[in-house]
Amino acid sequence: MQAWVEANPVLTGIAAFAIILAFLMTFIGALMRRAGTSLRPIVFFLGFVAIVGGPQAVYHIANTKSPDTAAASSSAVNSDVFAIENDRFANPAKVFGEDVDISLVQPAKQIFPEFLANSIHAEMAFFVTNETVLAAIFPDDASARRALQSYTQMLQVSDLSGSDSAGWVGSRGSANDRVRLIVSGPLFMVWTAQHDEVLAKRGLALKYALGVTISVVAPPPAIDNVPFGSLRLALLFLAANVLVAVLWFFKGATWAASSTPAQGTTPISVNDLREKLLTVNQTDTPVTVDVSEDGNTIDVTWRYADARWIDHASAHGLRRVHKISMTLDESSHTARVLEYWSAMDWSAGGKGANIQWHAARGINFFNFQHQRVFGLQISPNGALIPNLSYVYTFNLQELKQPFIQAITHSGWTWKPVFFLAPPWLRWLAG
């Protein structure tokens, strides 16, 4: 299992993401069900994740790699090649290559003490062709693998590709060159050069000595060299994926937040529906309902938090507002709903003044807030109130549900949208 995980780190990440996502969606779904809201938003979110991440997951699953069990189980070093005499490799030509200059072979522990300090023996050969070869023997396999990990981090090795059996090839950001790394049991070796072909040729000379198969890893082709057919298919798939994601984002969000007419109801006229919505002003609720001049738009505003208080010689204040704007379309018996919300926090004192204001517009599926602030409260006219705290609770469902019911029980459709589109674009915006 460990070997499989090491061979497929991306799939391990995908599995972890799926588990975390399932837990979060279950938890949020339980909260939404408890609040009496529809679970459509969860379906919308999961659909969007599938559109964006699904193709990537399919690609990585299709390219699952088998663990290199032979390389992982190796625990011996070829004693003929890596024999040590007088604290040096006895056969440097076999370790570093036939063209090695013995005078340019140096002990490596002092060069890289960060990850070679606990090695049994380590040497590094330098070549006039601007190449290097590092060979280190460790007490056990795990120490060699830790050295590989430390090397990649310290030398900023990126874009790694390959496997344990063929070696890992990447780019070394610290030196702007290419690097091949191999761990074979307790043996750790590193080749550096300017091109992958040079790395492969030098490594091929050691494939039998190491007991692992070192294959030639060609550099990835430039996009200009990709066959036109393959590139065209890739671009077509990308365009289709983006189009599906955009359509699902707009249409799916509207579907997730919409409510259809109650069963058995007959649509009433727009005038009757308007009067029905305006009756909310006659009830004891913290909302105000206004109608536009043309009578086709109903604005509902809930200023659910408005407080001012003093603490530690500083004055503070907050205001929270949520607004829904319903445009009534009698031809389709649809109420298209735009949502706005804003939050303002301010403070002033001896250390200066600060104000923060946030505003947004969109489709809000679920929102519950509860906050308490402490301090001597101040009334709107500036008088002190003998209260040492202020608390507010905002449940979006409590604001919207009466209006949703009023519309759906009148034979109309409640349809939240991102923007009010002209008739020819309503297929996208809802």
N, C-alpha and C positions, 0 to 999 in steps of 0.2 A: 504493500500500500504506500509506504514512504517513497519507494522508487517511482511509482506511478504519479504521485503528487509532485515530486521533483521534476518529472518529465513533462507534466502538464499544469504548470502553475496558474495559467489563465483559467482553466476549467475549474480549478479549486476556488478561485475568486468568484467565478460565476455561480458555483454551488453555494458559497457562503452568502452571496448577494440574494439568491433565491430564497434561502432559509430566513434571512433577516426580513426580506420583503414580505414573505408569507406571515411572519409573526406580526409585523407592523400593520398589515392590512386586516388581519384578524382582530387585533386590538382596536384599531380605529373603527372597523365595522361594528364591533360590539358597542362602542360608544355611540355611533350613529344610530344603530338600532334602538338603543336605550332612549335616545332623544326623539325617536319616532320619525327619523328621516329615511329617505330611500337609500339603498345601497348602490344605486346607479353610478355615483361618482367613483366608487372603487372600481367598478367595471371599466369606466372611462380611463382611469389612471393605469390600470393593468393593461388595457388595450394599447395605450400610448407607449408604455414600457416595452410591450411586445413588438410594436412597429419599429421603435428605435433600436432596441437591444437584441431583438430576435435574430435578425440576419447575422449579427456578430456572433451570437451564441451558436448558431447553426454552423458558421464557418469554423469556429474553434472545435466544435464537436466533431465535425467532419475531418479535421486534421489532428485527431487525438494521436498521441505518440505512445508507443509501447515502451515500458521502462527498460532501461539498459541493464538487465539483471546481471549479465556477465561482467560488465565494467563495475557495477556496484558491489559485486561479491569478491572482486579481485583484492587480494591482501598481500601479494608477494611482489618483490622487485627483482628483475633479472640481474642476478649477481654477476654474470659475466660482463654485462654492459656497465652496471653502476657499482662496480667494485671500488672500494675506497682504500688507498694506501698513502701513508704519511699525511693524513688529513686532506687528501686531494682525490678527485676521481682518477682512477688508474688508467682509464681509457677515454680521455676527453674527446677523441675523434669519434668514438661511437656515441657519446652522450650529446655532443654539440654539433657534430657534422665533420666530414672529412676536411673541409677548408678552414677549420678552426685554427686560430693563432694562439698557441698555449700562453704566450706572454700577455694576451688580452683576456685571460680567464681569471676572474677575481672571486674571493670568498664573498658570498651574498648576504650573510647574516648582518654584516655591518651596513650594507646598502639598504636592506629592508628589514630592520629589526622589529617593525610593527607586527609582521605576520610570519617571520622566519626565526624568531628568537628560540622557539621550542623545537626547531627541526634538528634532526640528527646530523645532517650535512646539507649544505647548499652552496652552489657555485653559479656564477653568471658569466657568460661569454659575450664579448663585444666583437662586432665584425666591421671592417672598414666600409662595408656596403650599407652601413647604418641599420644593421639588424642586431637583435640581442636574443639570447637563449638563456633561460633560467631553469635550473634543475634543483629540486629540493626533496629530500627524503625525511619523512616524519615518523614518529613512533607508531602511529596507527592511521587508519583510513580517515577517521573523523577529523583528526588534526589537519590532514592534507586538505580536506574539503573546507574546513574553516579558513585555511590560508587562501584558498581560491576566492571565497566570499570577501575576505578582507582586502585582497588585491583589487577586486572589481570596484569596491567602494573607495579605497584610497586613491587609486589611479583613474577614477571616474570613467570606468568602462561602461559603455552604453550600447544599445542596439544588439544585444547578444542573440545569437542564433546557433543552432547545432544540437548536440546531445553529448552525453557522457562518453559514448563509444567513439564518436567522430571528433570530439573536442568542441569547445565553445569559441566562436569567433565574434569579435565586436570591435568597436572603435574606442580608442583611448583618448579621452578628451584632454588629459594632462599633457600629452605629447603629440597630439594630432596625427596619430598613426593607427595601424590595425594590429590586433593582438589575438593570438590563439592560446587558449588555456585548456589543460588536460589534467584530470585527477585520475590516476590508476592505482587503486589501493592507497598505500602511504606515499606514493610518488606524486609530486606536483611539478608540472612543467609549464613554462610560458615562452612563447615565441613572439617577437614583435618585428614588424616590417611595414613598409609603406603600402604594400598591395597584398591581397589575399593569395594570389598565385605564388608569391614568394614564401608565404607562410606554409602553404600546402606542400611545396617542393621540399622544404627543409624538414617538415614533419614526416613526409613519406619515407625518408631514410630511417626513421625510428619505429615504424609501425610494427615490425616484428619484434624488435627489442622491447618495446613497451607492452606488447601483448594486447594492444587495442588497434582497431582499424581507423586510420586517419584518412578521411576522404577529402578530395578537393572541393572546397566550398566557393563557388563562383559568386562574385559580387552581384547584388540585385540589379536588374536591368533598369536603365533610365526610362522614364515614361515615354520618351520619344522613340525608344526602341521596341516598345511593346507592340505586337501585331495589332493592326487597326481593328480587326474584328473583336479581339479580346478587350481592347480599350473601349470600343463602342458599346459592347455589352455591359461593361462596368459602369460607364456613364449613363446608359439607359436605366440600369437598375438603380443607380443613385438618384436619378431624376424621379423615377417612379416611387421610390421609397420616401423622398422628400414630399412629393405630391400627396401620397397617402397620409403622411404624418400631418401635413397642413390641414387636409380635409377632416381627418379624425379630430384634430385639435379644436376646430371650430364647430363642426357638426356634432362630434361626440360630446363636447362640453355642453352644448345646447340640449342634446338628447338627455344627458345625465341629469340636468337641472330642471327639465320640463315636467309639467303635470298636465295630463289630458283631462277632458271634461268628465265629470262624474257620470257613471252609467245611468242611462234613462233620462238625462236632462235635455231640455230644449234650449238652444241659445236665445238669450233675451237681447233686446236692443241695446245699442251702445249708450243711449240716454239712461235707460233703466240701470245698466251696470254702473255708470258713472255715479248716479244718485246712491246706489248701494254702497259704493266705496266711500263716498263722502260722509256717510252716516257714522263713520269711525270718529269723526271730529266731535260727535255728540257723546262719546263714551269717555270714561275716565282712563285714558291710556296716555303714555308718554310720547305720543307721536302726533305730528301735524300732517294733514292731508290737504294738498293744494291742487288746483286744476288750471291747466294752461288756458290762454285766451281762446284757442280754437276748440277747447273742450275735449281734445283727443289724447291728452297726456295727463296722467295723475302722478303727482310727486308725493312720496311718503318719506318724511324725515324723522329720524329718531336721534335726538340729542341725549344719549343715554349716560353721559358722564360730563359734569361741569362743576369743577371744584377749585377753591382757592384756600390756601392755608399758610401758616407761619410756623417754622421750626428752626431753631438755632440761629435766630436773627436773620433768616432768609425767607423770602416770600416765594411761594410756588403756586402753580396752577396747571390744570389739565382740562382738556375738552375732547370728547369722542363723539363723532357724528357718523351715522350710517343712513344712506338715502337710497331708495329704490324709485325709479322712474318708469311708469307703465304707459306705453303707447298703445292705444286701443285701435285695432284694425277690424272694423265691422265686416268687411268683405270675407275674411277668413275666420272671424270670431276668435282672434288671437290677441293676447296681451303680450307685447314684446317688452321685456324688462331689462333695463340697464341698472347696474348697481354702482354706487360710489361710496367710498368711506374715507375718513380722514381722522388724524390724531394730532393734537398739539400739546406740547409740554413746555412750560417755561419756568424760569426761576430768576430771582434777582436778590442781590445782597451785597455785602461788603467786598466780595471777591469778583463782582461784576455780574453781568446778566447773560442768560443763555436761553435760547428758544429753539425748539425742534418741531418741525411740522412735516407730516407725511400724508400723502393722498394717493388714492389708487382707484382704478375702475376696472371692472371685469365681472366674472361670474364667481360668486362666493358660495361654495357648497355647504360649508359647515363652519361655524364660528361660535366659540364660547369663551368668555372672558370673565375673570373675577379678580378684583384688585382692591386693596385697602391701603390708604395713606394716612399717616399720623401727623398731627399738628393742630394748632388752634385754627379752627375754620373761620373763613371770612365770607359774609353774605355778598350777593351781587351788588348791593349798594355800599359796600365797604365796611359794614359793621361786623364786629367780632361775634361769633356764635360759640356758646359754651359747649362745643363738641370737640373732642380731641382726636377724632378719626373720621374718615369718610370712606365709604365702601360702595362699590358699584358692581353689578353683575349684568353681563350682556349675553343673551342667548339669541342668536340670529333667527332660530326657528320660531321663537315667540313673536318676533316682528313679522316674519313673512307668512307664517302659516295662516293667520286669519284672512289675509288678502288672497293667498293661493286658494283657500276654500271658497271665498266669495266669488272668485273668478271661475273655478272649475265647477262649482255648484250652480253657476249661471249658464252652463253649456259652453264656456269659452276655454281656450287653452292658455296655460301659463307657460311662456317660453322666454327664458333668459337668453340674452345675446351679448356679444362683445361690442357691437356697434349697430346703429340703425342704418341698414343698407337700403339703397333704392330697390324697387321691385325686381329689376333684372339681376341683382346680386344676392337676393335673399336665399337662393339655393346654397350659398356658402355661409352667410352670416346667420341663417335661421329666420 
